[in-house]
Amino acid sequence: MFILKRVWNAFVYGVFNIIHLVVFPFAAIDYIITGKSTIWDECSKIQKEYYFQYD
């Protein structure tokens, strides 16, 4: 179970890193226009929900 957890965490971390890279330009534009990084915060919040879910 421990190994499965580590594999899952690595997978989720990798996927969300890619999503963050894709979202980054939009988040930057969003931040410039509105002054707060709503998109980035949402991404980070979702990542935290899925990350370490076997703990």
mmCIF entry with sequence, helices, sheets and N, C-alpha, C, O atoms, coordinates in Angstrom:
data_MODEL
# 
_entry.id   MODEL 
# 
_entity.id                         1 
_entity.type                       polymer 
_entity.pdbx_number_of_molecules   1 
# 
_entity_poly.entity_id                      1 
_entity_poly.type                           'polypeptide(L)' 
_entity_poly.nstd_linkage                   no 
_entity_poly.nstd_monomer                   no 
_entity_poly.pdbx_seq_one_letter_code       MFILKRVWNAFVYGVFNIIHLVVFPFAAIDYIITGKSTIWDECSKIQKEYYFQYD 
_entity_poly.pdbx_seq_one_letter_code_can   MFILKRVWNAFVYGVFNIIHLVVFPFAAIDYIITGKSTIWDECSKIQKEYYFQYD 
_entity_poly.pdbx_strand_id                 A 
# 
loop_
_entity_poly_seq.entity_id 
_entity_poly_seq.num 
_entity_poly_seq.mon_id 
_entity_poly_seq.hetero 
1 1  MET n 
1 2  PHE n 
1 3  ILE n 
1 4  LEU n 
1 5  LYS n 
1 6  ARG n 
1 7  VAL n 
1 8  TRP n 
1 9  ASN n 
1 10 ALA n 
1 11 PHE n 
1 12 VAL n 
1 13 TYR n 
1 14 GLY n 
1 15 VAL n 
1 16 PHE n 
1 17 ASN n 
1 18 ILE n 
1 19 ILE n 
1 20 HIS n 
1 21 LEU n 
1 22 VAL n 
1 23 VAL n 
1 24 PHE n 
1 25 PRO n 
1 26 PHE n 
1 27 ALA n 
1 28 ALA n 
1 29 ILE n 
1 30 ASP n 
1 31 TYR n 
1 32 ILE n 
1 33 ILE n 
1 34 THR n 
1 35 GLY n 
1 36 LYS n 
1 37 SER n 
1 38 THR n 
1 39 ILE n 
1 40 TRP n 
1 41 ASP n 
1 42 GLU n 
1 43 CYS n 
1 44 SER n 
1 45 LYS n 
1 46 ILE n 
1 47 GLN n 
1 48 LYS n 
1 49 GLU n 
1 50 TYR n 
1 51 TYR n 
1 52 PHE n 
1 53 GLN n 
1 54 TYR n 
1 55 ASP n 
# 
_struct_asym.id          A 
_struct_asym.entity_id   1 
# 
loop_
_struct_conf.conf_type_id 
_struct_conf.id 
_struct_conf.pdbx_PDB_helix_id 
_struct_conf.beg_label_comp_id 
_struct_conf.beg_label_asym_id 
_struct_conf.beg_label_seq_id 
_struct_conf.pdbx_beg_PDB_ins_code 
_struct_conf.end_label_comp_id 
_struct_conf.end_label_asym_id 
_struct_conf.end_label_seq_id 
_struct_conf.pdbx_end_PDB_ins_code 
_struct_conf.beg_auth_comp_id 
_struct_conf.beg_auth_asym_id 
_struct_conf.beg_auth_seq_id 
_struct_conf.end_auth_comp_id 
_struct_conf.end_auth_asym_id 
_struct_conf.end_auth_seq_id 
_struct_conf.pdbx_PDB_helix_class 
_struct_conf.details 
_struct_conf.pdbx_PDB_helix_length 
HELX_P HELX_P1 AA1 PHE A 2  ? THR A 34 ? PHE A 2  THR A 34 1 ? 33 
HELX_P HELX_P2 AA2 THR A 38 ? TYR A 50 ? THR A 38 TYR A 50 1 ? 13 
# 
_struct_conf_type.id          HELX_P 
_struct_conf_type.criteria    ? 
_struct_conf_type.reference   ? 
# 
loop_
_atom_site.group_PDB 
_atom_site.id 
_atom_site.type_symbol 
_atom_site.label_atom_id 
_atom_site.label_alt_id 
_atom_site.label_comp_id 
_atom_site.label_asym_id 
_atom_site.label_entity_id 
_atom_site.label_seq_id 
_atom_site.pdbx_PDB_ins_code 
_atom_site.Cartn_x 
_atom_site.Cartn_y 
_atom_site.Cartn_z 
_atom_site.occupancy 
_atom_site.B_iso_or_equiv 
_atom_site.pdbx_formal_charge 
_atom_site.auth_seq_id 
_atom_site.auth_comp_id 
_atom_site.auth_asym_id 
_atom_site.auth_atom_id 
_atom_site.pdbx_PDB_model_num 
ATOM 1   N N  . MET A 1 1  ? 0.830  -1.205 0.000   1.00 0.00 ? 1  MET A N  1 
ATOM 2   C CA . MET A 1 1  ? 0.000  0.000  0.000   1.00 0.00 ? 1  MET A CA 1 
ATOM 3   C C  . MET A 1 1  ? 0.868  1.260  0.000   1.00 0.00 ? 1  MET A C  1 
ATOM 4   O O  . MET A 1 1  ? 0.551  2.259  -0.646  1.00 0.00 ? 1  MET A O  1 
ATOM 5   N N  . PHE A 1 2  ? 1.965  1.180  0.741   1.00 0.00 ? 2  PHE A N  1 
ATOM 6   C CA . PHE A 1 2  ? 2.876  2.315  0.827   1.00 0.00 ? 2  PHE A CA 1 
ATOM 7   C C  . PHE A 1 2  ? 3.457  2.679  -0.540  1.00 0.00 ? 2  PHE A C  1 
ATOM 8   O O  . PHE A 1 2  ? 3.542  3.853  -0.901  1.00 0.00 ? 2  PHE A O  1 
ATOM 9   N N  . ILE A 1 3  ? 3.859  1.637  -1.299  1.00 0.00 ? 3  ILE A N  1 
ATOM 10  C CA . ILE A 1 3  ? 4.425  1.860  -2.635  1.00 0.00 ? 3  ILE A CA 1 
ATOM 11  C C  . ILE A 1 3  ? 3.366  2.427  -3.571  1.00 0.00 ? 3  ILE A C  1 
ATOM 12  O O  . ILE A 1 3  ? 3.633  3.340  -4.353  1.00 0.00 ? 3  ILE A O  1 
ATOM 13  N N  . LEU A 1 4  ? 2.161  1.873  -3.479  1.00 0.00 ? 4  LEU A N  1 
ATOM 14  C CA . LEU A 1 4  ? 1.049  2.369  -4.293  1.00 0.00 ? 4  LEU A CA 1 
ATOM 15  C C  . LEU A 1 4  ? 0.793  3.849  -4.014  1.00 0.00 ? 4  LEU A C  1 
ATOM 16  O O  . LEU A 1 4  ? 0.553  4.637  -4.928  1.00 0.00 ? 4  LEU A O  1 
ATOM 17  N N  . LYS A 1 5  ? 0.850  4.206  -2.739  1.00 0.00 ? 5  LYS A N  1 
ATOM 18  C CA . LYS A 1 5  ? 0.644  5.593  -2.339  1.00 0.00 ? 5  LYS A CA 1 
ATOM 19  C C  . LYS A 1 5  ? 1.699  6.505  -2.974  1.00 0.00 ? 5  LYS A C  1 
ATOM 20  O O  . LYS A 1 5  ? 1.390  7.587  -3.473  1.00 0.00 ? 5  LYS A O  1 
ATOM 21  N N  . ARG A 1 6  ? 2.941  6.044  -2.941  1.00 0.00 ? 6  ARG A N  1 
ATOM 22  C CA . ARG A 1 6  ? 4.035  6.849  -3.504  1.00 0.00 ? 6  ARG A CA 1 
ATOM 23  C C  . ARG A 1 6  ? 3.891  7.011  -5.013  1.00 0.00 ? 6  ARG A C  1 
ATOM 24  O O  . ARG A 1 6  ? 4.126  8.091  -5.555  1.00 0.00 ? 6  ARG A O  1 
ATOM 25  N N  . VAL A 1 7  ? 3.502  5.933  -5.686  1.00 0.00 ? 7  VAL A N  1 
ATOM 26  C CA . VAL A 1 7  ? 3.301  5.975  -7.137  1.00 0.00 ? 7  VAL A CA 1 
ATOM 27  C C  . VAL A 1 7  ? 2.172  6.949  -7.469  1.00 0.00 ? 7  VAL A C  1 
ATOM 28  O O  . VAL A 1 7  ? 2.298  7.772  -8.375  1.00 0.00 ? 7  VAL A O  1 
ATOM 29  N N  . TRP A 1 8  ? 1.072  6.847  -6.729  1.00 0.00 ? 8  TRP A N  1 
ATOM 30  C CA . TRP A 1 8  ? -0.075 7.737  -6.938  1.00 0.00 ? 8  TRP A CA 1 
ATOM 31  C C  . TRP A 1 8  ? 0.332  9.190  -6.732  1.00 0.00 ? 8  TRP A C  1 
ATOM 32  O O  . TRP A 1 8  ? -0.007 10.050 -7.545  1.00 0.00 ? 8  TRP A O  1 
ATOM 33  N N  . ASN A 1 9  ? 1.060  9.471  -5.645  1.00 0.00 ? 9  ASN A N  1 
ATOM 34  C CA . ASN A 1 9  ? 1.487  10.827 -5.349  1.00 0.00 ? 9  ASN A CA 1 
ATOM 35  C C  . ASN A 1 9  ? 2.393  11.388 -6.446  1.00 0.00 ? 9  ASN A C  1 
ATOM 36  O O  . ASN A 1 9  ? 2.267  12.548 -6.836  1.00 0.00 ? 9  ASN A O  1 
ATOM 37  N N  . ALA A 1 10 ? 3.298  10.555 -6.932  1.00 0.00 ? 10 ALA A N  1 
ATOM 38  C CA . ALA A 1 10 ? 4.196  10.982 -8.006  1.00 0.00 ? 10 ALA A CA 1 
ATOM 39  C C  . ALA A 1 10 ? 3.405  11.296 -9.270  1.00 0.00 ? 10 ALA A C  1 
ATOM 40  O O  . ALA A 1 10 ? 3.674  12.286 -9.952  1.00 0.00 ? 10 ALA A O  1 
ATOM 41  N N  . PHE A 1 11 ? 2.436  10.452 -9.575  1.00 0.00 ? 11 PHE A N  1 
ATOM 42  C CA . PHE A 1 11 ? 1.585  10.643 -10.750 1.00 0.00 ? 11 PHE A CA 1 
ATOM 43  C C  . PHE A 1 11 ? 0.784  11.943 -10.641 1.00 0.00 ? 11 PHE A C  1 
ATOM 44  O O  . PHE A 1 11 ? 0.766  12.760 -11.561 1.00 0.00 ? 11 PHE A O  1 
ATOM 45  N N  . VAL A 1 12 ? 0.132  12.111 -9.506  1.00 0.00 ? 12 VAL A N  1 
ATOM 46  C CA . VAL A 1 12 ? -0.690 13.313 -9.281  1.00 0.00 ? 12 VAL A CA 1 
ATOM 47  C C  . VAL A 1 12 ? 0.182  14.562 -9.340  1.00 0.00 ? 12 VAL A C  1 
ATOM 48  O O  . VAL A 1 12 ? -0.191 15.562 -9.952  1.00 0.00 ? 12 VAL A O  1 
ATOM 49  N N  . TYR A 1 13 ? 1.351  14.495 -8.696  1.00 0.00 ? 13 TYR A N  1 
ATOM 50  C CA . TYR A 1 13 ? 2.263  15.631 -8.685  1.00 0.00 ? 13 TYR A CA 1 
ATOM 51  C C  . TYR A 1 13 ? 2.685  15.993 -10.104 1.00 0.00 ? 13 TYR A C  1 
ATOM 52  O O  . TYR A 1 13 ? 2.712  17.169 -10.464 1.00 0.00 ? 13 TYR A O  1 
ATOM 53  N N  . GLY A 1 14 ? 3.013  14.989 -10.904 1.00 0.00 ? 14 GLY A N  1 
ATOM 54  C CA . GLY A 1 14 ? 3.419  15.208 -12.293 1.00 0.00 ? 14 GLY A CA 1 
ATOM 55  C C  . GLY A 1 14 ? 2.312  15.806 -13.129 1.00 0.00 ? 14 GLY A C  1 
ATOM 56  O O  . GLY A 1 14 ? 2.527  16.763 -13.873 1.00 0.00 ? 14 GLY A O  1 
ATOM 57  N N  . VAL A 1 15 ? 1.122  15.235 -13.003 1.00 0.00 ? 15 VAL A N  1 
ATOM 58  C CA . VAL A 1 15 ? -0.029 15.727 -13.772 1.00 0.00 ? 15 VAL A CA 1 
ATOM 59  C C  . VAL A 1 15 ? -0.322 17.181 -13.418 1.00 0.00 ? 15 VAL A C  1 
ATOM 60  O O  . VAL A 1 15 ? -0.536 18.010 -14.303 1.00 0.00 ? 15 VAL A O  1 
ATOM 61  N N  . PHE A 1 16 ? -0.332 17.488 -12.118 1.00 0.00 ? 16 PHE A N  1 
ATOM 62  C CA . PHE A 1 16 ? -0.660 18.850 -11.714 1.00 0.00 ? 16 PHE A CA 1 
ATOM 63  C C  . PHE A 1 16 ? 0.445  19.839 -12.055 1.00 0.00 ? 16 PHE A C  1 
ATOM 64  O O  . PHE A 1 16 ? 0.171  21.021 -12.264 1.00 0.00 ? 16 PHE A O  1 
ATOM 65  N N  . ASN A 1 17 ? 1.693  19.375 -12.115 1.00 0.00 ? 17 ASN A N  1 
ATOM 66  C CA . ASN A 1 17 ? 2.768  20.254 -12.580 1.00 0.00 ? 17 ASN A CA 1 
ATOM 67  C C  . ASN A 1 17 ? 2.537  20.648 -14.035 1.00 0.00 ? 17 ASN A C  1 
ATOM 68  O O  . ASN A 1 17 ? 2.745  21.802 -14.411 1.00 0.00 ? 17 ASN A O  1 
ATOM 69  N N  . ILE A 1 18 ? 2.104  19.684 -14.855 1.00 0.00 ? 18 ILE A N  1 
ATOM 70  C CA . ILE A 1 18 ? 1.805  19.964 -16.258 1.00 0.00 ? 18 ILE A CA 1 
ATOM 71  C C  . ILE A 1 18 ? 0.632  20.935 -16.354 1.00 0.00 ? 18 ILE A C  1 
ATOM 72  O O  . ILE A 1 18 ? 0.667  21.893 -17.126 1.00 0.00 ? 18 ILE A O  1 
ATOM 73  N N  . ILE A 1 19 ? -0.418 20.675 -15.552 1.00 0.00 ? 19 ILE A N  1 
ATOM 74  C CA . ILE A 1 19 ? -1.587 21.560 -15.546 1.00 0.00 ? 19 ILE A CA 1 
ATOM 75  C C  . ILE A 1 19 ? -1.178 22.974 -15.125 1.00 0.00 ? 19 ILE A C  1 
ATOM 76  O O  . ILE A 1 19 ? -1.627 23.957 -15.716 1.00 0.00 ? 19 ILE A O  1 
ATOM 77  N N  . HIS A 1 20 ? -0.329 23.071 -14.106 1.00 0.00 ? 20 HIS A N  1 
ATOM 78  C CA . HIS A 1 20 ? 0.142  24.391 -13.659 1.00 0.00 ? 20 HIS A CA 1 
ATOM 79  C C  . HIS A 1 20 ? 0.889  25.111 -14.778 1.00 0.00 ? 20 HIS A C  1 
ATOM 80  O O  . HIS A 1 20 ? 0.738  26.322 -14.945 1.00 0.00 ? 20 HIS A O  1 
ATOM 81  N N  . LEU A 1 21 ? 1.695  24.374 -15.544 1.00 0.00 ? 21 LEU A N  1 
ATOM 82  C CA . LEU A 1 21 ? 2.427  24.989 -16.659 1.00 0.00 ? 21 LEU A CA 1 
ATOM 83  C C  . LEU A 1 21 ? 1.474  25.506 -17.727 1.00 0.00 ? 21 LEU A C  1 
ATOM 84  O O  . LEU A 1 21 ? 1.675  26.585 -18.284 1.00 0.00 ? 21 LEU A O  1 
ATOM 85  N N  . VAL A 1 22 ? 0.433  24.727 -18.006 1.00 0.00 ? 22 VAL A N  1 
ATOM 86  C CA . VAL A 1 22 ? -0.552 25.127 -19.016 1.00 0.00 ? 22 VAL A CA 1 
ATOM 87  C C  . VAL A 1 22 ? -1.352 26.330 -18.528 1.00 0.00 ? 22 VAL A C  1 
ATOM 88  O O  . VAL A 1 22 ? -1.639 27.251 -19.292 1.00 0.00 ? 22 VAL A O  1 
ATOM 89  N N  . VAL A 1 23 ? -1.706 26.308 -17.253 1.00 0.00 ? 23 VAL A N  1 
ATOM 90  C CA . VAL A 1 23 ? -2.566 27.346 -16.668 1.00 0.00 ? 23 VAL A CA 1 
ATOM 91  C C  . VAL A 1 23 ? -1.787 28.635 -16.403 1.00 0.00 ? 23 VAL A C  1 
ATOM 92  O O  . VAL A 1 23 ? -2.370 29.717 -16.340 1.00 0.00 ? 23 VAL A O  1 
ATOM 93  N N  . PHE A 1 24 ? -0.474 28.514 -16.247 1.00 0.00 ? 24 PHE A N  1 
ATOM 94  C CA . PHE A 1 24 ? 0.345  29.656 -15.838 1.00 0.00 ? 24 PHE A CA 1 
ATOM 95  C C  . PHE A 1 24 ? 0.119  30.939 -16.643 1.00 0.00 ? 24 PHE A C  1 
ATOM 96  O O  . PHE A 1 24 ? -0.068 32.001 -16.048 1.00 0.00 ? 24 PHE A O  1 
ATOM 97  N N  . PRO A 1 25 ? 0.132  30.871 -17.994 1.00 0.00 ? 25 PRO A N  1 
ATOM 98  C CA . PRO A 1 25 ? -0.091 32.121 -18.756 1.00 0.00 ? 25 PRO A CA 1 
ATOM 99  C C  . PRO A 1 25 ? -1.442 32.762 -18.450 1.00 0.00 ? 25 PRO A C  1 
ATOM 100 O O  . PRO A 1 25 ? -1.549 33.983 -18.331 1.00 0.00 ? 25 PRO A O  1 
ATOM 101 N N  . PHE A 1 26 ? -2.476 31.921 -18.323 1.00 0.00 ? 26 PHE A N  1 
ATOM 102 C CA . PHE A 1 26 ? -3.811 32.444 -18.018 1.00 0.00 ? 26 PHE A CA 1 
ATOM 103 C C  . PHE A 1 26 ? -3.843 33.032 -16.612 1.00 0.00 ? 26 PHE A C  1 
ATOM 104 O O  . PHE A 1 26 ? -4.449 34.077 -16.376 1.00 0.00 ? 26 PHE A O  1 
ATOM 105 N N  . ALA A 1 27 ? -3.181 32.343 -15.680 1.00 0.00 ? 27 ALA A N  1 
ATOM 106 C CA . ALA A 1 27 ? -3.120 32.824 -14.304 1.00 0.00 ? 27 ALA A CA 1 
ATOM 107 C C  . ALA A 1 27 ? -2.371 34.149 -14.237 1.00 0.00 ? 27 ALA A C  1 
ATOM 108 O O  . ALA A 1 27 ? -2.744 35.045 -13.480 1.00 0.00 ? 27 ALA A O  1 
ATOM 109 N N  . ALA A 1 28 ? -1.313 34.267 -15.032 1.00 0.00 ? 28 ALA A N  1 
ATOM 110 C CA . ALA A 1 28 ? -0.546 35.512 -15.065 1.00 0.00 ? 28 ALA A CA 1 
ATOM 111 C C  . ALA A 1 28 ? -1.399 36.662 -15.599 1.00 0.00 ? 28 ALA A C  1 
ATOM 112 O O  . ALA A 1 28 ? -1.391 37.757 -15.035 1.00 0.00 ? 28 ALA A O  1 
ATOM 113 N N  . ILE A 1 29 ? -2.131 36.417 -16.681 1.00 0.00 ? 29 ILE A N  1 
ATOM 114 C CA . ILE A 1 29 ? -3.022 37.430 -17.256 1.00 0.00 ? 29 ILE A CA 1 
ATOM 115 C C  . ILE A 1 29 ? -4.111 37.793 -16.244 1.00 0.00 ? 29 ILE A C  1 
ATOM 116 O O  . ILE A 1 29 ? -4.412 38.968 -16.034 1.00 0.00 ? 29 ILE A O  1 
ATOM 117 N N  . ASP A 1 30 ? -4.690 36.775 -15.628 1.00 0.00 ? 30 ASP A N  1 
ATOM 118 C CA . ASP A 1 30 ? -5.718 36.954 -14.600 1.00 0.00 ? 30 ASP A CA 1 
ATOM 119 C C  . ASP A 1 30 ? -5.191 37.822 -13.462 1.00 0.00 ? 30 ASP A C  1 
ATOM 120 O O  . ASP A 1 30 ? -5.884 38.713 -12.970 1.00 0.00 ? 30 ASP A O  1 
ATOM 121 N N  . TYR A 1 31 ? -3.941 37.547 -13.048 1.00 0.00 ? 31 TYR A N  1 
ATOM 122 C CA . TYR A 1 31 ? -3.321 38.297 -11.951 1.00 0.00 ? 31 TYR A CA 1 
ATOM 123 C C  . TYR A 1 31 ? -3.080 39.754 -12.347 1.00 0.00 ? 31 TYR A C  1 
ATOM 124 O O  . TYR A 1 31 ? -3.289 40.668 -11.549 1.00 0.00 ? 31 TYR A O  1 
ATOM 125 N N  . ILE A 1 32 ? -2.638 39.958 -13.592 1.00 0.00 ? 32 ILE A N  1 
ATOM 126 C CA . ILE A 1 32 ? -2.374 41.324 -14.075 1.00 0.00 ? 32 ILE A CA 1 
ATOM 127 C C  . ILE A 1 32 ? -3.672 42.125 -14.126 1.00 0.00 ? 32 ILE A C  1 
ATOM 128 O O  . ILE A 1 32 ? -3.706 43.290 -13.732 1.00 0.00 ? 32 ILE A O  1 
ATOM 129 N N  . ILE A 1 33 ? -4.742 41.492 -14.615 1.00 0.00 ? 33 ILE A N  1 
ATOM 130 C CA . ILE A 1 33 ? -6.019 42.193 -14.784 1.00 0.00 ? 33 ILE A CA 1 
ATOM 131 C C  . ILE A 1 33 ? -6.727 42.415 -13.439 1.00 0.00 ? 33 ILE A C  1 
ATOM 132 O O  . ILE A 1 33 ? -7.143 43.531 -13.124 1.00 0.00 ? 33 ILE A O  1 
ATOM 133 N N  . THR A 1 34 ? -6.858 41.330 -12.646 1.00 0.00 ? 34 THR A N  1 
ATOM 134 C CA . THR A 1 34 ? -7.688 41.422 -11.439 1.00 0.00 ? 34 THR A CA 1 
ATOM 135 C C  . THR A 1 34 ? -6.888 41.700 -10.169 1.00 0.00 ? 34 THR A C  1 
ATOM 136 O O  . THR A 1 34 ? -7.450 42.152 -9.171  1.00 0.00 ? 34 THR A O  1 
ATOM 137 N N  . GLY A 1 35 ? -5.584 41.433 -10.198 1.00 0.00 ? 35 GLY A N  1 
ATOM 138 C CA . GLY A 1 35 ? -4.764 41.677 -9.014  1.00 0.00 ? 35 GLY A CA 1 
ATOM 139 C C  . GLY A 1 35 ? -4.733 40.508 -8.035  1.00 0.00 ? 35 GLY A C  1 
ATOM 140 O O  . GLY A 1 35 ? -4.080 40.587 -6.995  1.00 0.00 ? 35 GLY A O  1 
ATOM 141 N N  . LYS A 1 36 ? -5.441 39.412 -8.367  1.00 0.00 ? 36 LYS A N  1 
ATOM 142 C CA . LYS A 1 36 ? -5.330 38.209 -7.534  1.00 0.00 ? 36 LYS A CA 1 
ATOM 143 C C  . LYS A 1 36 ? -5.315 36.961 -8.417  1.00 0.00 ? 36 LYS A C  1 
ATOM 144 O O  . LYS A 1 36 ? -5.933 36.931 -9.481  1.00 0.00 ? 36 LYS A O  1 
ATOM 145 N N  . SER A 1 37 ? -4.605 35.944 -7.962  1.00 0.00 ? 37 SER A N  1 
ATOM 146 C CA . SER A 1 37 ? -4.403 34.759 -8.803  1.00 0.00 ? 37 SER A CA 1 
ATOM 147 C C  . SER A 1 37 ? -5.444 33.685 -8.475  1.00 0.00 ? 37 SER A C  1 
ATOM 148 O O  . SER A 1 37 ? -5.125 32.662 -7.868  1.00 0.00 ? 37 SER A O  1 
ATOM 149 N N  . THR A 1 38 ? -6.673 33.929 -8.879  1.00 0.00 ? 38 THR A N  1 
ATOM 150 C CA . THR A 1 38 ? -7.782 33.012 -8.584  1.00 0.00 ? 38 THR A CA 1 
ATOM 151 C C  . THR A 1 38 ? -7.567 31.649 -9.216  1.00 0.00 ? 38 THR A C  1 
ATOM 152 O O  . THR A 1 38 ? -7.743 30.625 -8.557  1.00 0.00 ? 38 THR A O  1 
ATOM 153 N N  . ILE A 1 39 ? -7.183 31.625 -10.499 1.00 0.00 ? 39 ILE A N  1 
ATOM 154 C CA . ILE A 1 39 ? -7.005 30.363 -11.233 1.00 0.00 ? 39 ILE A CA 1 
ATOM 155 C C  . ILE A 1 39 ? -5.919 29.525 -10.566 1.00 0.00 ? 39 ILE A C  1 
ATOM 156 O O  . ILE A 1 39 ? -6.084 28.322 -10.364 1.00 0.00 ? 39 ILE A O  1 
ATOM 157 N N  . TRP A 1 40 ? -4.815 30.170 -10.228 1.00 0.00 ? 40 TRP A N  1 
ATOM 158 C CA . TRP A 1 40 ? -3.675 29.484 -9.611  1.00 0.00 ? 40 TRP A CA 1 
ATOM 159 C C  . TRP A 1 40 ? -4.086 28.895 -8.258  1.00 0.00 ? 40 TRP A C  1 
ATOM 160 O O  . TRP A 1 40 ? -3.741 27.757 -7.939  1.00 0.00 ? 40 TRP A O  1 
ATOM 161 N N  . ASP A 1 41 ? -4.820 29.675 -7.473  1.00 0.00 ? 41 ASP A N  1 
ATOM 162 C CA . ASP A 1 41 ? -5.274 29.203 -6.158  1.00 0.00 ? 41 ASP A CA 1 
ATOM 163 C C  . ASP A 1 41 ? -6.184 27.996 -6.289  1.00 0.00 ? 41 ASP A C  1 
ATOM 164 O O  . ASP A 1 41 ? -6.093 27.050 -5.506  1.00 0.00 ? 41 ASP A O  1 
ATOM 165 N N  . GLU A 1 42 ? -7.073 28.035 -7.295  1.00 0.00 ? 42 GLU A N  1 
ATOM 166 C CA . GLU A 1 42 ? -7.977 26.901 -7.535  1.00 0.00 ? 42 GLU A CA 1 
ATOM 167 C C  . GLU A 1 42 ? -7.178 25.641 -7.876  1.00 0.00 ? 42 GLU A C  1 
ATOM 168 O O  . GLU A 1 42 ? -7.458 24.564 -7.351  1.00 0.00 ? 42 GLU A O  1 
ATOM 169 N N  . CYS A 1 43 ? -6.194 25.779 -8.748  1.00 0.00 ? 43 CYS A N  1 
ATOM 170 C CA . CYS A 1 43 ? -5.337 24.649 -9.142  1.00 0.00 ? 43 CYS A CA 1 
ATOM 171 C C  . CYS A 1 43 ? -4.625 24.069 -7.926  1.00 0.00 ? 43 CYS A C  1 
ATOM 172 O O  . CYS A 1 43 ? -4.584 22.853 -7.741  1.00 0.00 ? 43 CYS A O  1 
ATOM 173 N N  . SER A 1 44 ? -4.073 24.938 -7.109  1.00 0.00 ? 44 SER A N  1 
ATOM 174 C CA . SER A 1 44 ? -3.334 24.492 -5.931  1.00 0.00 ? 44 SER A CA 1 
ATOM 175 C C  . SER A 1 44 ? -4.261 23.795 -4.938  1.00 0.00 ? 44 SER A C  1 
ATOM 176 O O  . SER A 1 44 ? -3.885 22.810 -4.303  1.00 0.00 ? 44 SER A O  1 
ATOM 177 N N  . LYS A 1 45 ? -5.483 24.325 -4.817  1.00 0.00 ? 45 LYS A N  1 
ATOM 178 C CA . LYS A 1 45 ? -6.460 23.739 -3.902  1.00 0.00 ? 45 LYS A CA 1 
ATOM 179 C C  . LYS A 1 45 ? -6.841 22.330 -4.354  1.00 0.00 ? 45 LYS A C  1 
ATOM 180 O O  . LYS A 1 45 ? -6.915 21.409 -3.541  1.00 0.00 ? 45 LYS A O  1 
ATOM 181 N N  . ILE A 1 46 ? -7.083 22.172 -5.664  1.00 0.00 ? 46 ILE A N  1 
ATOM 182 C CA . ILE A 1 46 ? -7.431 20.860 -6.221  1.00 0.00 ? 46 ILE A CA 1 
ATOM 183 C C  . ILE A 1 46 ? -6.265 19.889 -6.034  1.00 0.00 ? 46 ILE A C  1 
ATOM 184 O O  . ILE A 1 46 ? -6.467 18.724 -5.691  1.00 0.00 ? 46 ILE A O  1 
ATOM 185 N N  . GLN A 1 47 ? -5.045 20.379 -6.263  1.00 0.00 ? 47 GLN A N  1 
ATOM 186 C CA . GLN A 1 47 ? -3.873 19.516 -6.103  1.00 0.00 ? 47 GLN A CA 1 
ATOM 187 C C  . GLN A 1 47 ? -3.769 19.010 -4.668  1.00 0.00 ? 47 GLN A C  1 
ATOM 188 O O  . GLN A 1 47 ? -3.477 17.835 -4.447  1.00 0.00 ? 47 GLN A O  1 
ATOM 189 N N  . LYS A 1 48 ? -4.004 19.882 -3.697  1.00 0.00 ? 48 LYS A N  1 
ATOM 190 C CA . LYS A 1 48 ? -3.919 19.477 -2.292  1.00 0.00 ? 48 LYS A CA 1 
ATOM 191 C C  . LYS A 1 48 ? -4.978 18.433 -1.951  1.00 0.00 ? 48 LYS A C  1 
ATOM 192 O O  . LYS A 1 48 ? -4.732 17.542 -1.138  1.00 0.00 ? 48 LYS A O  1 
ATOM 193 N N  . GLU A 1 49 ? -6.153 18.538 -2.568  1.00 0.00 ? 49 GLU A N  1 
ATOM 194 C CA . GLU A 1 49 ? -7.221 17.574 -2.305  1.00 0.00 ? 49 GLU A CA 1 
ATOM 195 C C  . GLU A 1 49 ? -6.845 16.174 -2.786  1.00 0.00 ? 49 GLU A C  1 
ATOM 196 O O  . GLU A 1 49 ? -7.156 15.186 -2.121  1.00 0.00 ? 49 GLU A O  1 
ATOM 197 N N  . TYR A 1 50 ? -6.182 16.087 -3.934  1.00 0.00 ? 50 TYR A N  1 
ATOM 198 C CA . TYR A 1 50 ? -5.846 14.788 -4.511  1.00 0.00 ? 50 TYR A CA 1 
ATOM 199 C C  . TYR A 1 50 ? -4.520 14.236 -4.003  1.00 0.00 ? 50 TYR A C  1 
ATOM 200 O O  . TYR A 1 50 ? -4.300 13.025 -4.021  1.00 0.00 ? 50 TYR A O  1 
ATOM 201 N N  . TYR A 1 51 ? -3.653 15.108 -3.558  1.00 0.00 ? 51 TYR A N  1 
ATOM 202 C CA . TYR A 1 51 ? -2.309 14.708 -3.148  1.00 0.00 ? 51 TYR A CA 1 
ATOM 203 C C  . TYR A 1 51 ? -2.365 14.062 -1.762  1.00 0.00 ? 51 TYR A C  1 
ATOM 204 O O  . TYR A 1 51 ? -3.076 14.544 -0.880  1.00 0.00 ? 51 TYR A O  1 
ATOM 205 N N  . PHE A 1 52 ? -1.626 12.988 -1.570  1.00 0.00 ? 52 PHE A N  1 
ATOM 206 C CA . PHE A 1 52 ? -1.574 12.264 -0.288  1.00 0.00 ? 52 PHE A CA 1 
ATOM 207 C C  . PHE A 1 52 ? -2.954 11.794 0.159   1.00 0.00 ? 52 PHE A C  1 
ATOM 208 O O  . PHE A 1 52 ? -3.258 11.828 1.351   1.00 0.00 ? 52 PHE A O  1 
ATOM 209 N N  . GLN A 1 53 ? -3.779 11.362 -0.763  1.00 0.00 ? 53 GLN A N  1 
ATOM 210 C CA . GLN A 1 53 ? -5.119 10.970 -0.339  1.00 0.00 ? 53 GLN A CA 1 
ATOM 211 C C  . GLN A 1 53 ? -5.153 9.612  0.354   1.00 0.00 ? 53 GLN A C  1 
ATOM 212 O O  . GLN A 1 53 ? -6.193 9.219  0.882   1.00 0.00 ? 53 GLN A O  1 
ATOM 213 N N  . TYR A 1 54 ? -4.040 8.891  0.361   1.00 0.00 ? 54 TYR A N  1 
ATOM 214 C CA . TYR A 1 54 ? -4.003 7.623  1.083   1.00 0.00 ? 54 TYR A CA 1 
ATOM 215 C C  . TYR A 1 54 ? -3.537 7.803  2.530   1.00 0.00 ? 54 TYR A C  1 
ATOM 216 O O  . TYR A 1 54 ? -3.502 6.837  3.291   1.00 0.00 ? 54 TYR A O  1 
ATOM 217 N N  . ASP A 1 55 ? -3.189 9.005  2.904   1.00 0.00 ? 55 ASP A N  1 
ATOM 218 C CA . ASP A 1 55 ? -2.733 9.247  4.285   1.00 0.00 ? 55 ASP A CA 1 
ATOM 219 C C  . ASP A 1 55 ? -3.877 9.100  5.273   1.00 0.00 ? 55 ASP A C  1 
ATOM 220 O O  . ASP A 1 55 ? -3.679 9.267  6.477   1.00 0.00 ? 55 ASP A O  1 
# 
